[in-house]
Amino acid sequence: MNDDKAIGMLSALAQQTRFSVFRMLMRSGEAGMPAGKIAARLDIPQNTLSAHLSVLSNAGLVGARREGRSLIYSVRLNDTRDFMGYLVNDCCNGHPEICAISMTESKCSA
């Protein structure tokens, strides 16, 4: 992780729809969700969602896998964990454990 990658991720998340998509996919875990279901839940057109998913994907926050004719989107948990760790790395003079942000394997499986 470096500043440019972190800024790219922050930029991707700094938009209401993309932030909502990311949070929804975080809740869905490794199972992910098909694009049509995401669009329906957020009540947005599929072409609009496609553009937002592309931004999130290019930033390294989400990935897709094909299941039959569907694309299933999910958060790239390892990359997201690295991103969160990078954000708090210098917390409290180099003691990120003081920030009390838990990203342990037991709480968020990779």
Contacts in CASP RR format, 6 or more apart in sequence:
PFRMAT RR
TARGET T0000
AUTHOR 0000-0000-0000
METHOD contacts of the structure
MODEL  1
MNDDKAIGMLSALAQQTRFSVFRMLMRSGEAGMPAGKIAARLDIPQNTLS
AHLSVLSNAGLVGARREGRSLIYSVRLNDTRDFMGYLVNDCCNGHPEICA
ISMTESKCSA
1 82 0 8 1.000
1 83 0 8 1.000
1 85 0 8 1.000
1 86 0 8 1.000
5 83 0 8 1.000
6 83 0 8 1.000
6 86 0 8 1.000
6 87 0 8 1.000
8 59 0 8 1.000
9 59 0 8 1.000
9 60 0 8 1.000
9 61 0 8 1.000
9 83 0 8 1.000
11 59 0 8 1.000
12 18 0 8 1.000
12 55 0 8 1.000
12 56 0 8 1.000
12 58 0 8 1.000
12 59 0 8 1.000
12 60 0 8 1.000
12 61 0 8 1.000
13 19 0 8 1.000
13 22 0 8 1.000
13 59 0 8 1.000
13 61 0 8 1.000
15 52 0 8 1.000
15 55 0 8 1.000
17 42 0 8 1.000
17 44 0 8 1.000
17 48 0 8 1.000
17 49 0 8 1.000
17 52 0 8 1.000
18 52 0 8 1.000
18 55 0 8 1.000
18 56 0 8 1.000
20 42 0 8 1.000
21 38 0 8 1.000
21 42 0 8 1.000
21 49 0 8 1.000
21 52 0 8 1.000
21 53 0 8 1.000
21 56 0 8 1.000
21 62 0 8 1.000
22 56 0 8 1.000
22 61 0 8 1.000
22 62 0 8 1.000
22 75 0 8 1.000
24 33 0 8 1.000
24 38 0 8 1.000
24 41 0 8 1.000
24 42 0 8 1.000
25 32 0 8 1.000
25 33 0 8 1.000
25 38 0 8 1.000
25 62 0 8 1.000
25 73 0 8 1.000
25 74 0 8 1.000
25 75 0 8 1.000
26 75 0 8 1.000
26 80 0 8 1.000
28 74 0 8 1.000
29 74 0 8 1.000
29 75 0 8 1.000
29 77 0 8 1.000
30 74 0 8 1.000
30 77 0 8 1.000
30 109 0 8 1.000
31 72 0 8 1.000
31 74 0 8 1.000
32 72 0 8 1.000
32 73 0 8 1.000
32 74 0 8 1.000
32 75 0 8 1.000
33 72 0 8 1.000
33 73 0 8 1.000
33 74 0 8 1.000
34 67 0 8 1.000
34 70 0 8 1.000
34 71 0 8 1.000
34 72 0 8 1.000
34 73 0 8 1.000
35 46 0 8 1.000
35 49 0 8 1.000
35 50 0 8 1.000
35 53 0 8 1.000
35 70 0 8 1.000
35 71 0 8 1.000
35 73 0 8 1.000
36 46 0 8 1.000
36 49 0 8 1.000
38 49 0 8 1.000
38 53 0 8 1.000
38 73 0 8 1.000
39 45 0 8 1.000
39 46 0 8 1.000
39 48 0 8 1.000
39 49 0 8 1.000
42 49 0 8 1.000
53 62 0 8 1.000
53 64 0 8 1.000
53 73 0 8 1.000
56 62 0 8 1.000
57 63 0 8 1.000
57 64 0 8 1.000
60 76 0 8 1.000
60 79 0 8 1.000
61 75 0 8 1.000
61 76 0 8 1.000
61 79 0 8 1.000
61 80 0 8 1.000
61 83 0 8 1.000
62 73 0 8 1.000
62 74 0 8 1.000
62 75 0 8 1.000
62 76 0 8 1.000
63 73 0 8 1.000
63 74 0 8 1.000
63 75 0 8 1.000
63 76 0 8 1.000
64 71 0 8 1.000
64 72 0 8 1.000
64 73 0 8 1.000
64 74 0 8 1.000
65 71 0 8 1.000
65 72 0 8 1.000
65 74 0 8 1.000
66 72 0 8 1.000
77 108 0 8 1.000
77 109 0 8 1.000
77 110 0 8 1.000
78 110 0 8 1.000
81 103 0 8 1.000
81 108 0 8 1.000
81 110 0 8 1.000
84 101 0 8 1.000
84 103 0 8 1.000
85 96 0 8 1.000
85 101 0 8 1.000
85 103 0 8 1.000
88 96 0 8 1.000
88 99 0 8 1.000
88 101 0 8 1.000
89 96 0 8 1.000
90 96 0 8 1.000
91 98 0 8 1.000
91 99 0 8 1.000
92 98 0 8 1.000
92 99 0 8 1.000
END
